[in-house]
Amino acid sequence: MGGPQGMAVRSVRAKPRKQRAAIPAPGGGAGPRGGAEDRYRRLPTGTHGLDPEEIRRDQRERLRSALIELVARRGYPAVRILDVSKLARVSRPTFYGLYANKEALFLDAYDEISVRAARTVTRAYRAERAAGARDDEAPMRVFCELAAAEPEAMSLFVLGAFGAGAKALERRKRTLQALEQVIRSSRNPGSAEHTVDLTAKVLIGGTREVTAARLRRGRSGELPGLAGELAAWAACYPHGLPERLEPVEAPRSPQADSGGGPISERARRAKGRLPSGRHALPRTFILKSQRERIVDATASIVAARGLAGLTIPEIARHANVSHQTFYEIYETKHDAFLGALKVGMHQALLVFAKAYDAHSGDWPRALVGGLRALIEYVVSEPVHAHLSLVDTFAASPEAIEIRDSALAAFAAHLTPGYELARGRHEVPLIAVEAITGGIWQILHDYVDDGRISELGRLAPQVGYLALVPFLGPDAAADAVS
């Protein structure tokens, strides 16, 4: 199959040999093989004349597949090399001859699926461009087909794995940056290199959000049917920003920053120290202060050192509380992480909702005001922003649930756009979910890149991208001007 209408979806395994049965996958490719007997069948032993490199390739292939299967079943921290070797039918000495450790195997498996997924979408975009077409349906379709055919492997690409470490997140980041550049150049070949057009980020984030939600809930079979809706949503965005919403120029050499703006009222309150010795402060006030200092210390440590560097002694020292006080408030460091995540998400939603409600009756203005206030809050809380937007996916399923609840509350403020568009044009039903994921992606990328202070000047573009599917490009640009 050639071109966007003939993009084959390959399995995460290498091309099946004749003796290995393959399950047909959407798009005509070979999907994951049947039972474990087929998936992990060894090559012939003894005198067989096979190339030694072919044998090693087969062993790596089986080990990658086994790791992906076990991570999906148990979670990355619980998977042992012994388990992987046993399932893959590869001896432990052979494992260590191929990989230094479990992380090296994980990164190899991640690279295989992420590079292939990005390559599949890139080919679809380039085929459209070569044919003179400007349609996002083929790239959306091949991506959704791949996710439906290989849900466990694609979960690594869009979600990563809890506890897999910073290296996996860095690999994912580089892959998405390359894909973003492909989408931007395919949709708007004439765009200036050093200007900021966030449309590609929104498209990646929206598609990732819709895909990840189905993969997490075991509903990957729905994805091919959503490709048309995702393409219709993507088609709402013009191939370039309106003239009156000129893209801002990106810094040539962006330097990492830590916010640089005024700190939030909540952060100022948490930094205040209580008086020592005897005092008449009520117990509830003291507990609130201690809790806020603990969640701030947790966020600061995670932002600086990652989840691996988070320890209870470090939290207690940064928060200026005793170990006993810590345990009176949180049972584990993970509970403190979840507490910090809840605080950050809750405060961000409160700030957004307050600004949104100030313009009730004028939905576009309310949404733009809410987004501007949200961005200002994110900039004022850099360590909480990092914990909430960057570190969540490396934490735990509980962290994802907190994030999902917050995003659902935010998305509810987008739904009036459907009524506003009624009778003028049809808005894809997936739009609210996709826009929410797109905005998340923008915030995530700028926080993760250490460019959080740049978000303030990008607020008009964020508001525009949220409004376009409902108002159209011209009216959306007017609403943020």
Secondary structure as the mmCIF struct_conf table of DSSP 4:
data_model
#
loop_
_struct_conf.conf_type_id
_struct_conf.id
_struct_conf.beg_label_comp_id
_struct_conf.beg_label_asym_id
_struct_conf.beg_label_seq_id
_struct_conf.end_label_comp_id
_struct_conf.end_label_asym_id
_struct_conf.end_label_seq_id
BEND BEND1 GLY A 3 GLY A 3
HELX_RH_3T_P HELX_RH_3T_P1 PRO A 4 GLY A 6
BEND BEND2 VAL A 12 ARG A 13
HELX_LH_PP_P HELX_LH_PP_P1 ALA A 14 ARG A 17
TURN_TY1_P TURN_TY1_P1 LYS A 18 GLN A 19
BEND BEND3 ARG A 20 ARG A 20
STRN STRN1 PRO A 24 PRO A 24
HELX_RH_3T_P HELX_RH_3T_P2 PRO A 26 GLY A 28
STRN STRN2 ALA A 30 ALA A 30
BEND BEND4 GLY A 34 GLY A 35
HELX_RH_AL_P HELX_RH_AL_P1 ALA A 36 ARG A 39
TURN_TY1_P TURN_TY1_P2 TYR A 40 TYR A 40
HELX_LH_PP_P HELX_LH_PP_P2 ARG A 41 THR A 45
BEND BEND5 GLY A 46 THR A 47
HELX_RH_AL_P HELX_RH_AL_P2 PRO A 52 ARG A 74
HELX_RH_3T_P HELX_RH_3T_P3 TYR A 76 ALA A 78
HELX_RH_AL_P HELX_RH_AL_P3 ILE A 81 ALA A 88
TURN_TY1_P TURN_TY1_P3 ARG A 89 ARG A 89
HELX_RH_AL_P HELX_RH_AL_P4 ARG A 92 LEU A 98
BEND BEND6 ALA A 100 ASN A 101
HELX_RH_AL_P HELX_RH_AL_P5 LYS A 102 ALA A 130
TURN_TY1_P TURN_TY1_P4 ALA A 131 GLY A 132
BEND BEND7 ASP A 136 ASP A 136
HELX_RH_AL_P HELX_RH_AL_P6 GLU A 137 ALA A 149
HELX_RH_AL_P HELX_RH_AL_P7 PRO A 151 LEU A 159
TURN_TY1_P TURN_TY1_P5 PHE A 162 GLY A 163
HELX_RH_AL_P HELX_RH_AL_P8 ALA A 166 ARG A 187
TURN_TY1_P TURN_TY1_P6 PRO A 189 GLY A 190
TURN_TY1_P TURN_TY1_P7 GLU A 193 HIS A 194
STRN STRN3 THR A 195 THR A 195
TURN_TY1_P TURN_TY1_P8 LEU A 198 LEU A 198
HELX_RH_AL_P HELX_RH_AL_P9 THR A 199 ARG A 216
TURN_TY1_P TURN_TY1_P9 ARG A 217 GLY A 218
HELX_RH_3T_P HELX_RH_3T_P4 SER A 220 GLU A 222
HELX_RH_AL_P HELX_RH_AL_P10 LEU A 223 ALA A 235
TURN_TY1_P TURN_TY1_P10 CYS A 236 CYS A 236
BEND BEND8 TYR A 237 TYR A 237
BEND BEND9 HIS A 239 GLY A 240
HELX_RH_3T_P HELX_RH_3T_P5 GLU A 243 LEU A 245
HELX_LH_PP_P HELX_LH_PP_P3 GLU A 246 VAL A 248
STRN STRN4 GLU A 249 GLU A 249
HELX_LH_PP_P HELX_LH_PP_P4 ALA A 250 PRO A 251
BEND BEND10 ARG A 252 SER A 253
BEND BEND11 SER A 258 SER A 258
BEND BEND12 GLY A 261 GLY A 261
HELX_LH_PP_P HELX_LH_PP_P5 PRO A 262 SER A 264
HELX_RH_AL_P HELX_RH_AL_P11 GLU A 265 LYS A 271
HELX_LH_PP_P HELX_LH_PP_P6 GLY A 272 SER A 276
BEND BEND13 GLY A 277 ARG A 278
HELX_RH_AL_P HELX_RH_AL_P12 ARG A 283 ARG A 305
HELX_RH_3T_P HELX_RH_3T_P6 LEU A 307 GLY A 309
HELX_RH_AL_P HELX_RH_AL_P13 ILE A 312 ALA A 319
TURN_TY1_P TURN_TY1_P11 ASN A 320 ASN A 320
HELX_RH_AL_P HELX_RH_AL_P14 HIS A 323 ILE A 329
BEND BEND14 GLU A 331 THR A 332
HELX_RH_AL_P HELX_RH_AL_P15 LYS A 333 ASP A 357
TURN_TY1_P TURN_TY1_P12 ALA A 358 GLY A 361
HELX_RH_AL_P HELX_RH_AL_P16 TRP A 363 SER A 380
HELX_RH_AL_P HELX_RH_AL_P17 PRO A 382 LEU A 389
TURN_TY1_P TURN_TY1_P13 VAL A 390 VAL A 390
BEND BEND15 ASP A 391 ASP A 391
HELX_RH_3T_P HELX_RH_3T_P7 THR A 392 ALA A 394
TURN_TY1_P TURN_TY1_P14 ALA A 395 ALA A 395
HELX_RH_AL_P HELX_RH_AL_P18 PRO A 397 ALA A 411
TURN_TY1_P TURN_TY1_P15 ALA A 412 THR A 415
HELX_RH_AL_P HELX_RH_AL_P19 PRO A 416 ALA A 421
TURN_TY1_P TURN_TY1_P16 ARG A 422 ARG A 424
TURN_TY1_P TURN_TY1_P17 LEU A 429 ILE A 430
HELX_RH_AL_P HELX_RH_AL_P20 ALA A 431 ASP A 448
TURN_TY1_P TURN_TY1_P18 ASP A 449 GLY A 450
HELX_RH_3T_P HELX_RH_3T_P8 ILE A 452 GLU A 454
HELX_RH_AL_P HELX_RH_AL_P21 LEU A 455 LEU A 471
HELX_RH_AL_P HELX_RH_AL_P22 PRO A 473 VAL A 480
#
